Amino acid sequence: MNHVLVVDDEAEIRSSLEEILTEEGYAVATAASAAEAKVLIEDAPYDVVLLDIWLPDRDGLDVLADVHTLDAEKRPEVVIISGHGTIEAAVKATKLGAYDFLEKPLSLDRTLIVLKNAVEARRLRNENLEFKRQFSVNAVLTGESVPVKALRQQIRLMAPTNGRVLIYGESGTGKELIARAIHAESLRRDGIFVELNCAAIPEDHIESELFGYRHGAQSGGPIEQRGTLERADGGSLFLDEVGDMSLKTQAKVLSALDDQMFTPVGGSQPIRVDVRLIASTNKDLEEEIAKGNFREDLFYRLNVVPFFVPPLRERKQDIPLLAREFLAEFGRQYGRPRMEISDEALEVLAQYHWPGNVRELKNVIERVLILNPRTLRIERKQLPPLTHKTAARAKEDFSTLQQARDAYERDYILKKIEEARNNVSRAAELLGLERSHLYRKMKALGISVRE
């Protein structure tokens, strides 16, 4: 339930607003003076304060100024109300941080709309604050390995600039988290962070998702829709897996980057924006350029500040820290007491090659907790079988490179078969192979479905 404080020296207005807003589902408190309001605001958090500009003991704008000295999380949105509204007063109130300005006699419909919007604005502001905490550099980059320390330092150095960023890394390394950390540490931290996954959107929809559309350009959809580029105005736009974008869309993105201006699909009026672009890819874009799949000019526009996120196998000393962090996270999520993990189990995790990177480690920890609901300490025997096989194989002395390659390939195929719950057709999809090709591979490597 959202909490509203009505501050007005007229008892009739206080009573009327309290009755109406209570019927609308708000929890309402009232105050007749600035002193009374100050006590209530300090004692309990409110989402919105409806504040009269004329109070018997103090100017309402002074109260507004006091509200904005509160911590951001506790600070309510303030809507000024006045029977002597002037443009000068409204401008002054806005400069002091008022969300809106309402004139008496109050219009019920307008008051309810402004109140609803103010509640939403406060919710979004607090979400943004929480986002900044979660995606600070230290929160995102768990680890003390050399690659992580270098990446952490690079973010602190480059995030405050407006340079475009291209993040390289395998799937599951945390490229999106790095992008969010860059935004949280940037000069645009108070702006919005908008993400568009280029690999998840069909090619015939990505252009309208990026630029928006007007006048029924999308059949069966609304008359118009703002695209991610427009919504990101003043903030950061993250193009995830930009290497999967079509050449046609790449050309339009290139033009929008150069001019910071674009025209929505079906529209006629160009829109100017101020956006910092952050992109990511798990592909070698220079190789894609050679194949004719990616524009060289767009690559150079995006690759102003390159970031390289290391795979987990190159930062194995961080695995114990990450495992314990995920254990604590899922312990809280599933209402479990403080969880521990044995040194032997950590050794097994450290020897595994982690083709799915940090995401795979996180999934393994969650799986172990789900399958062992009564345990308080994760032991080696409770880890998935594949990690044991790899740990044992890591101690083998391969006589040729081909033996080592076959061992790795066998483990990886077994992992995908396990993920597919022994469904070979599904495993073939996960591996990007034809089913018949996978069967031949399994036969050559001595793998049976039962195994």
N, C-alpha and C positions, 0 to 999 in steps of 0.2 A: 504494500500500500504506500502511495506517495503522500508525503507530509507537506502541508501548506500552512504558513503563518500569515494572518491578515493583520496588518498594523494600520489602524485608522482611529481618529478621535471621535468619529460619529458612531454611536452605538447601533443605530439602525443599519448602517452599512456593514458593520462587523457581523451583526446578527443575520442579515440577509445573505451575505457571502458564505457564512458558516453553514447555513441551512442548505443553500444551493450546492456548494462544493461537497458537502457530506453526502448528499443524494447522488452526486456524480462519482462517489467512491474514494474521495480524498479524506485523509485524516487532517482535521482542521483545528488550529489553535488561533487565539486572537489576542491582541494587545492594543491598549488605548493610548500608549505613550512610547517615546523612544527608549526611556529607561526600562520599561516593562519588556519591550521587544529585545533589548540587549541581553537581559537575563535569560529569556527564552531561547534566543539564538545560541548563546554560549552553553546552555544546559543540554540542548538536544539538537541533532542535525535536522534541517529542513531541506526539502527539495527546492521549494520556491517560497519567496516572501513577497506578498502584495503589500507595497509600502506607500502610504500616503505621503505626499511631499510636504504637507503642512501639518505639523504635530505641535501640541501645546508646549512641550518642553524643549524641542530641538528640531532643526531643519531635517527633513527626511533625507536630503542629499548627504548630510553629514553621517547619518546612519548607514547609508549606502557605502560611503567611503570606509567606514569601520568594518562593514561586512567583508570588504575586499582585502582586509588585512588578515583574515582567517586563513588557515591552511586550505589549500586547493580542494582537498577531499571533503572537508567539512563545509565549504562555502556554498550557500544556496544561490540559485539564480534569483535576481531581484527584478520585479516588475513595478515600476513607479506608477502610482495613480494620483490624479490631481483634478480638482474642480476649476483650477485656474491655469490650464495648460497653455503654454506658449512654446513657440519653436525654440526659443533660447533655452528654456528649461529642459525640453526634450533633448536637445543637443548636449547640454551639460550633463544630464543624467546618463546619456549614452557614453560619453567620454569617461565618466566615473565607473562604467562597467555595468550599467543597467541592461537587462536583457531586452526590455521593451517599455513603452510609455503609453498608458491608457488614460483617457480623459473621462471625467464625470460629466453627466450621469453615465455609468458604465453600461456598455452593450453586453448583454449576457453571452450572446454567441461569440463575439470577439474575445471576451474575457476567457471563455472556456478554451478557445483555439490557442490563444497566447499562452495560457497556463499549460496546456498539453505540450506545446512546442518547447516551453521552458523546461519542463520535466525531462523531455527527451534530450535537450541540449545538455543538461547536467549529467544525465546518464552517459552520454557520449564523451563528455569531458572526463568523467571518472574512468571510463573504459580506456581512454587515451593515456591517462596517468598510469593505469595498471599495465598497459602495453609497454610504456617506457621502462617501468621497473623490470618487466619480464624480459625485455629485449635490449637491456643494456649490454655492453660488450662483455662484462664479467659474467652476467647471467647466461648468455648464449654460449660462450666459448669455455666450456668446462675442460680443464686440462692444463698440464704444466710441461708438455712436450715442446721441443724447439719450434716445430711448424705452427703450433697453436699460439705460442708466445709471439711469433713473428706476425701472424695474422691479426692477433689482438692489437699489436702496436700499429699495424697498417690501418686498421679501422679507425683508431683514435687519431691518426695523422690525416687521413683522407676524408673521413666522414664530414667534417665541418666545411668542406669545399662544395662547390656545385658541379664538380666534374662528373661526367657520366661514368658508370661503373659496369664492368662486365665480370661476372663471377663464374669461374670455371670449377667444375668438380663432378665426380661421379654421382649417380643417383644415390640418395640416402645419406649424403655427407652433411646436409644441413644448409644448402644454399639459400633457401628462403629465410631461415633464421639469421643468416649473415646479412641479407638484404634488410631485414627489419632492424637489426642492430645498427647498420649504417644510417638508416633513417632516424632512429632514436637518438643517435649521437650527432645528427646534422643540424644545420641552422633552420631546417624545415621541421623540426621535431614537433612543433605545435600544429603543423598541417596534417593532412590525411595521408595514409599509406594505402595504396590501391594495388591489388595483385591481379594479373591476368596470366593464366597458364596457357601458353600457346599450343601445348601438346594435347590439352584436354578438350579444346573447342574445335568443332568441325571447320574445315577450311572455308566453307561458304558462309560461316557465321562470324569468323574472327574479325573481319573488317568492321561489321556493325557493332560488335562487342567493344572494339577499340575506339572507334570514332562516333558511335551512336548513330541514330537514324531519325529522320523527320518525315512527316506527312504520309504515314502508312507505307514506308519503304519496305517494311517487313509484313507480309501478308499474315493476317490472323493475330498480329500483335497490337500493342497500343499505338496511338498516333505518332508518338515520338518517345525516344529514350536516350538519356545521356550515356555516352560511352565512358570507358574507364579513363581515357585521356582527359576528358572534360571534368570528370569527378575528381581527378588527382590534381586539379589546378591549385597551386600554392603548396603542394606537397610532393610526394614521390610516387612514381609509377614503376612497379616491378613486373617486367616481362619475363616470366619463368619459362625456361626451355625455348628461348628465342630462335634457336636453330631449326625448330619445327615450323616456323612461319613461312607461308608461301611467298614466292618471289613477287607476286602482285602486291601483297600486303607490305612486304619489305620496302617496295618503292614508295608507298604512301607514308610509311613510318619515317623513311629518310627525309621526305619533304616536310613532314610535321616537325622533325627534329631541327631541321635547318631554320625554319621560320617560326617555330613555336606557334603554329597556326594550322588549322585543318578545317575541312568542310564535312559535316556529317553525311552519311549515306542518304541520298534523296533530298538533301538540303541545298540551299543556294547561298546562304550567308556563312562566310568563314568565321571560325571561333578562335580567338587568341588565348593561349594558356601560358602559365609559368610552371613548368614541371621539371623535376629532376628525374632522369631515367636511370633505372638500375635493371640490368638484364642478367640472365644466367643461362648456362648451357652445359650439357654433359657431352657435347660433341666437340670435335676438333674443327673449329670454324674455318681455319685456313685450308684444311682438307676438303671441307664442304664447298669452299670457294673454288678450289681446283676442279671439283666435280660439277660446278655450275649450279649448286643448290643454294648458295648464299651470296648476297651482293657484297663485293669487296668494299665499295664506298660506305655501305651501312656498317660493315665490320669496323672500319676505322673511326666512324662516328661513335660507336658503342664502346670501343676498346680504349677509352681515354685513361681510365684507371682500372687495370686488370687485377682481380683477386683470384688466388688459387686456393681452394679449400682442399686440404689433404685427405686422402682416403684413410679409413681407420687403421688399415694395416701399416701405415706409415707413422702412426702415433700410438703404438700399442701400450706405451707407458700410461696413457690416459684411460685405458680400458677399466682398471679398478675404480677410478674416480667416477667414470660415467656409469658403471654398473651400480655402484652404491647410490648415485644420484637417482637413477631410474627406480631402484629398489625403494627408496624413500618416497618418490613421487607416486608409484603405484600402491605402496603401502597406505598412504593417505587416501588415495582414490578409492581403494577397496576396504577402507576402515580396518586395516590390520595394525597390530602393535609394531613397535620398532623392529625392523628386519635386519638380519645380518647375512653375510655371505662368507664362506670359508676361504682360506688362502688357496686350498687345493682347487676349488671351483674357479677362483679368479685366475689361477695358472692355466686351467683348461681354456678359459675364455681368451686369455692373452695369446694362446698358441693357434687359435682359429684364425683363418684368413679373412673373414668378414666381407664377402663379396657384396653384401647389401649395406655395408658400412654402419653408421651410427643408428640408422633406422632399424636395421636388422638386430643389432644388440638390444635396442629398446624393446622390440617385439619379443625377443627371447626372454628377457627379464619378465615381461608381463605374462608370457605363456607359463613360465615356471611358477609364478605366484598363483595364477588361476588353477593350475593342475595340482598345486600343493597347498590347499586352503588352511591347513592346520600347522604348517611348519613355521618356525620363527628364524630358521637359519638355513640358507640354501647350501646344499652340499654338492659335491661333484656328480654323484649318481642321479641328481634331480635335473641335470642339464640335458638338453636334447641330444639324442644319439649322434647326430652329425658332428657336433663339436668334439665329442670323444674320439671319433674316427680321425678327424683332422689332427687333433692333439697327438694321437698315437703316431700318425703318419709323419708329423713334423719331426719326430725323433728318428725316422728311417734315414738311411744313407743311400740316396739314389745314385746309381752308377752312371746314368745318362740324363740329359735334359729331357728327352722324350718320356722317360719314366716319371720324372717329376711333373711334366705337363699332363700326362695321362692321369696321374693321381689327383691333380687339382681338378681336371675336367670331370673325373668320376665323382668326386665329392660335390661338385657344383650341380651336376645332373641329379644326384641323390637328393640334394637339398630342394631342388625344384619339384621333384616327384613327391617329396614329403609335403611341400606346400600345397601340391595338387591332390593330396590325400590318395596317392597311388593311381590317380587318373592320368594315364599316359597322354591322352589327347590334350587335356588341360595343361599338363607339364610341357608338352610341345609348344603350346601357345605361349607359355611363360618364357620359354627359351628362344622363341622366334624361329622354330624349326618345323619342317613338315613332320607329320607323325611317323611316316616310314623312315625318314632320316634319323629321327630319335631312336627308333627301334634298332637300326643298324649300329648307331653309336653305343647303345646299351649292350648289344651283343658283343661288340668289339671290346668293350670295357668290362665285360663279365657282370653286368648288372641285371638282376631280375626284378620284376615289379614287387614280388614278395619282400625282397631285401629293402 
